[in-house]
Amino acid sequence: MQASYAPGDWVEHPYQPDWGAGQVQSAIGSRVTVNFLHAGKQLINTDQVPLRVIQPPEA
C-alpha cells in the first residue's frame, strides 16, 4: 500500500535521519520532491523509500 503525500506535508526519511524534517514540495505518483532542513531539495521514489509523515517542526 502506497502512502499519499501532498505539498505542505512534513516528512522524515527513514534511512537518512541526519537530513532532518522535510516539507513536501510536489508529489506525482511515487515521485515526491522534498525540501529537507539539512539536505536541501531531494527527489524521493516512495516505492523504494517509505517516507514518514510527521508533525511540523517548531519554529
Buried (B, 14 or more C-beta within 10 A) or exposed (E): EEBEBEEEBBBBBEEBEEBEBBBBBEBEEBEBBBEBEEBEEBEBEBEEBBBEEEEEEEE
